Amino acid sequence: MLEVKYVVMPITVEQKKEYHRQGFRVVDARFAPADAVIETHADGVERTVTIQGDTDKPARKARRNKSAEQPEE
């Protein structure tokens, strides 16, 4: 199983291939968990940053089943 590397997209095909050679699976930083280390490639320079998630953010609301709201006939 490959280790996941969260990277700010877009990246070049060559960069992605290099991550694969190093044994990483590349995932867009948008999908990173709150405490993940994120790789950036601004200006062609590789930087690593840790982004802390918003712990005060409320959980997602559960979807309501529309059929449960309609009265039965």
N, C-alpha and C positions, 0 to 999 in steps of 0.2 A: 504494500500500500504506500502510495506517495504521500509525503508530508505536504500540507497545504501552505501556499505562500500567497498572501493577499497583496495585490498589486493595483495601483491606480492605473486605470486604463485611459487611453489606448497605449499599447506597447507594440513593438515590431515583432514580426515573426521570428527574427533572429533572437530577440530577447526571450521570447517564450521558449524557443528551442533550448536556449542556454539554461533556463530554469529546469527544464525536463532533464537535461544532461546531468544537472546537479542533484536530481532526485526529488524535485518539487512539482506539485500540481498547481497551476496558476488559476486563481479565482479573483474576480473583480473586487476591489476594496469596498464597493457598495454593499457587498454581502458579508462583510467581516463582522464578527461579534464585537461587543463593546471593548473588550480588553485585548484585541488582536494587535499584532505588530504589522504595520502596513508599509510596503515598499513603494517609493515614488521615483519617477524618472524625469523630473522637471529639468529642462535644459540638458538632457543627456547624462546627468549626474545622478547616480543611484543614492538615495537617501532612505533611511529607515526611521519611521516615526511610530509612536504608540499613541493611539487615540482612545481617550477614556469616554465611555458611553454616558449618556444622560441617565443617571440613576433615578431622577425624579420623573422621568417620562412614564405616563400611565400605560398600563397594559392595553393591548388591543381589545376593543369591545367585541363581544361575541355576536355573531350574526343572528338575527332573528329569523325564524322560519316563517315565511309569509303565510303558508298554509295553516299554521297554528293560530294566526290572528283572525282568519276568516271563520265565521260561524258555520257549523255543519248543517246541512239541510236534511 
